[in-house]
């Protein structure tokens, strides 16, 4: 097991009817900017619950943060923060709204002249404007971590940021919000969380048995709950299992003491920037090809995954490992998630050249757990996904 430090300061309120906890979690004298997305919270009752809990606070609202939070939109919110002397941020939404709020938390206290530098230069945020979240869409785990990914449509770029200043002070997780989520978004959430676990698990054995077991249990739980929650999004037990699995998949715990990959995400982000494909679906496009291309480096862990998660115990390490990749792809298909780029766009052959150029220009010359995947390797992985 590798050396590690672990601290997660986010306080979680999990369960039905806990939005009222906003009253005690936000400082009484705060001037709050409430941030949300396309307006679904107006239809599912979340907006009314939040506004009721904030009735004694001074609140300014900012809606319209899109999926794949857009830099140009967030700059408008940043202007409100500065001109109206906002002191506290509240994200009411899924990962996109929370990620956007994290960028604003950083940018609000940034002393430089150009907020884009935070993203392009990967500037670490040690102290940000305080914020909390009300989660409305399980998927990214952003409600309990310090990471954020922001898109810029005009340049077709997508960058991640982080730092200890970007942990939410608290997050409210009411599983009943899942009742109003469309099936395709539930499928995205399952795929996103499952791939988050794979990125932290599918490398090589390091002797971190507890982390492996926790990671495997999250994946098993997602596999079991997927058909239940898709068939009946009102099942409260399934709602709880789905939501908490998504949070646990990326709250920092299972990545401690182990090597991690994240090449699938790096490539997937480029596909989203180029084509606007949902983030989770880009992961499902790239992951199977990534594991097949890097088979020899990952086959021991793939075989372990085959046995412990999928119950495949017959055959050689290589046989089990190949079957594990196939099982993963079949699982994505069972969710209605397509796994080839050509199923999403007719212009798929533009992808490899676009990504090769971006990675080369940015100096991203070594991806994966061994930092040995070059832009040329990435081209082959992407083309395998066509």
FINURO-664077 format. One record per residue (C-alpha): x, y, z. Coordinates in steps of 0.001 Angstrom, whole numbers, padded with zeros to 6 digits, always signed. Example, Ala and Ser with C-alpha at 12.3 -4.5 7.8 and 13.67 -1.06 7.14 Angstrom:
<nodes>
+012300-004500+007800;+013670-001060+007140;
</nodes>
This chain:
<nodes>
+000000+000000+000000;+001278+003478-000864;+001668+006260+001687;-001285+008647+001858;-003027+011458+003683;-006793+011570+003977;-009052+014376+005131;-012598+014966+003988;-014207+017912+005807;-017624+017777+004080;-020541+017192+006447;-023248+014964+004965;-026956+015106+005753;-028440+011949+004208;-032124+011039+004070;-035655+012245+003551;-036768+015745+004425;-033387+017195+005348;-033343+020282+003137;-034518+022208+006174;-030984+021690+007567;-029959+024652+005401;-031333+026876+008146;-028627+025843+010583;-025759+025057+008208;-025497+028453+006492;-024198+031318+008683;-027063+033540+009840;-025539+036747+008448;-024626+035284+005035;-025687+036823+001746;-026346+033725-000339;-026060+033160-004079;-028271+030178-004892;-027090+028460-008076;-029020+025922-010115;-029361+024498-013609;-032083+024335-016203;-035060+024635-013927;-035937+021029-013041;-035907+022036-009372;-038959+024192-010110;-040898+021069-011116;-039878+018558-008460;-040473+020641-005343;-036808+021182-004473;-036921+024902-005231;-039809+025504-002834;-038126+023494-000076;-034866+025391-000449;-036545+028779-000574;-038588+027917+002512;-035447+026932+004419;-033764+030182+003330;-036688+032481+004105;-034716+034361+006767;-031627+034819+004594;-030794+037396+001959;-030761+035309-001223;-029825+036117-004816;-030567+033495-007480;-028616+032444-010545;-030055+029748-012806;-029144+028297-016159;-025856+026509-015407;-025756+023901-018205;-024624+020310-018174;-020858+020500-018646;-020741+023828-016779;-019843+026583-019201;-017178+029167-018410;-019001+032036-020144;-022147+031397-018084;-020180+031168-014853;-018533+034536-015526;-022012+036108-015300;-022470+034531-011886;-019008+035715-010855;-020013+039274-011710;-023033+038952-009396;-020824+037643-006591;-018554+040653-006851;-021095+043400-007498;-023637+042238-004930;-021167+041329-002182;-022128+037675-001945;-020555+035847+000999;-021883+032298+000651;-022662+030003-002296;-025328+027306-002414;-025375+024790-005263;-028761+023175-005815;-028278+020598-008528;-026159+017750-009807;-022474+017557-010571;-022504+020304-013183;-024025+022887-010861;-021743+021830-008011;-018653+021901-010242;-019634+025349-011484;-020057+026511-007904;-016596+025221-007027;-015087+027271-009834;-016952+030318-008540;-015734+029585-005013;-012186+029727-006336;-012661+032649-008716;-014444+034787-006118;-011249+035031-004047;-008747+034820-006899;-006413+037817-006951;-005241+037436-010545;-006648+039354-013485;-007964+036439-015557;-010103+033705-013905;-009452+031396-016858;-005908+030994-015536;-007304+028977-012629;-008422+026362-015144;-005814+026564-017872;-002881+026706-015460;-004413+024291-012938;-004035+026724-010040;-004682+024955-006735;-007339+026512-004511;-006317+026455-000859;-009060+028847+000291;-012322+029490-001549;-015585+031232-000814;-017574+028908+001477;-020366+026894-000111;-022757+024048+000483;-024796+021810-001803;-028224+020275-002155;-027735+017270-004434;-030465+016651-007005;-028744+014183-009356;-026424+011419-008105;-023478+010747-010406;-020255+012659-010000;-019555+012581-006265;-018816+016310-006486;-020933+016818-003364;-018178+015239-001241;-014917+015991-003022;-012803+018965-004023;-012654+018419-007775;-014357+020367-010546;-014375+020221-014352;-015370+023265-016442;-015966+023574-020190;-015322+026473-022555;-017337+026098-025739;-015579+028813-027762;-012231+027020-027510;-013540+023438-027190;-011612+022991-023956;-012454+021237-020721;-010223+021551-017659;-010265+020282-014103;-009318+022127-010923;-009110+021245-007246;-007601+021973-003872;-008578+021768-000207;-010502+025029-000466;-013051+023424-002797;-014666+020886-000479;-018306+021742+000229;-018818+022683+003855;-021909+020484+003833;-024040+018525+001388;-027675+017532+001736;-028505+014212+000083;-032216+013478-000066;-032605+010253-002095;-036261+010981-002921;-035155+013522-005552;-034399+010528-007801;-038143+010032-008349;-038186+012911-010831;-034956+012117-012704;-035365+010860-016313;-034196+007300-016966;-031379+008404-019287;-029907+010597-016539;-030160+007781-013994;-028284+005568-016479;-025658+008297-016865;-025276+008510-013097;-024749+004771-012717;-022221+004746-015574;-020366+007772-014224;-020053+006366-010713;-019076+002897-011946;-016322+004356-014113;-015104+006537-011245;-014478+003363-009288;-012750+001689-012238;-010371+004633-012628;-009203+004149-009036;-009186+000363-009132;-008250-000937-012578;-004492-000524-012442;-002240-003198-010882;-002119-004994-007502;-000479-002967-004755;-001577-004857-001649;-004299-002392-000653;-006859-005093+000053;-009355-002993+001988;-009512-000297-000691;-009996-003007-003312;-012818-004608-001344;-014578-001287-000830;-014233-000456-004524;-015572-003868-005508;-018528-003515-003167;-019474-000165-004696;-019411-001690-008175;-021417-004718-007037;-023945-002416-005411;-024336-000369-008596;-024781-003521-010669;-027475-004787-008300;-029343-001529-007893;-029276-000504-011576;-032262-002548-012817;-034246-001803-009665;-033867+001972-009801;-034397+002100-013575;-037597+000053-013304;-038902+001854-010222;-037240+005201-009447;-039656+005587-006498;-038144+002643-004582;-036671+004408-001541;-034183+001689-000628;-032898+001667-004206;-032744+005468-004187;-030577+005368-001069;-028234+002696-002419;-027827+004482-005742;-027200+007922-004246;-024749+006796-001562;-022841+004579-004011;-022306+007570-006301;-021000+009642-003409;-018718+006903-002088;-017331+006293-005578;-015480+009609-005581;-015152+011045-002090;-011440+010236-001945;-011556+007119+000213;-010922+004325-002285;-008085+006142-004052;-005904+006320-000949;-002868+004071-000917;-003377+002884-004505;-002244+003905-007996;-004979+005542-010087;-005496+005817-013815;-007823+008661-015013;-006853+008306-018670;-010448+007376-019502;-011626+010667-018042;-008921+012695-019754;-009916+011284-023146;-013633+011398-022391;-013476+015091-021515;-012108+015772-024982;-014994+013919-026616;-017461+015998-024622;-015660+019201-025599;-015667+018209-029280;-019096+016635-029693;-021128+017623-026626;-021716+013954-025727;-022811+013398-022125;-019776+012939-019878;-020808+009491-018629;-021344+008233-022154;-017876+009305-023248;-016473+007210-020396;-018418+004175-021598;-017061+004772-025109;-013419+004884-024018;-013161+002480-021062;-013500-000847-022932;-010998+000186-025614;-008619+001553-022990;-008599-001740-021099;-008169-003785-024273;-005305-001610-025487;-003560-001738-022095;-004488-005366-021465;-001058-006681-020449;-000531-003940-017875;-003991-004403-016357;-004751-008097-016785;-004075-009100-013163;-006482-006504-011818;-008977-007249-014583;-008938-010921-013591;-009454-010021-009936;-012375-007813-010943;-013769-010658-013062;-013772-012986-010087;-014863-010682-007279;-017385-008501-009110;-018678-010690-011933;-018207-014150-010430;-015981-015367-013267;-013690-017986-011718;-012874-020350-014561;-009995-020048-016987;-006613-018366-017099;-005865-014829-015942;-006057-013712-019570;-009379-015451-020186;-010982-013975-017080;-009586-010543-017863;-011029-010533-021384;-014399-011674-020071;-014355-008888-017479;-014024-006244-020189;-016858-007843-022132;-019039-007947-019000;-018383-004275-018350;-019401-003321-021863;-022524-005494-021601;-023409-003782-018330;-023255-000374-020001;-025460-001698-022802;-027997-002945-020230;-028347+000664-019084;-029032+001844-022623;-025530+003304-022932;-023834+002913-026316;-020110+002187-026309;-018878+003218-029771;-018255+006781-030885;-019767+006108-034311;-023100+005508-032556;-023130+009159-031444;-021780+011107-034416;-021041+010741-038123;-017898+012861-037725;-016217+010403-035368;-013021+010201-037413;-012162+013776-036380;-011724+012705-032760;-008278+011112-032712;-006518+014005-034480;-008321+016568-032296;-007328+014823-029066;-003762+014140-030207;-003239+017832-030952;-004786+018981-027659;-002748+016585-025533;+000453+017420-027391;-000121+021183-027168;-000820+020960-023425;+002158+018752-022702;-000051+015821-021669;+002515+013318-022873;+002093+010549-020300;-001335+009366-019112;-002442+006417-017008;-001141+004892-013784;+002355+004475-015258;+002317+007863-017045;+003445+006073-020197;+000470+006522-022525;+001560+008993-025203;-000710+010998-027504;+000059+008366-030152;-001267+005662-027818;-004353+007755-027174;-005017+007940-030916;-005049+004130-031069;-007390+003864-028060;-009780+006402-029543;-009756+004708-032952;-010477+001352-031284;-013625+002961-029878;-014978+004009-033295;
</nodes>
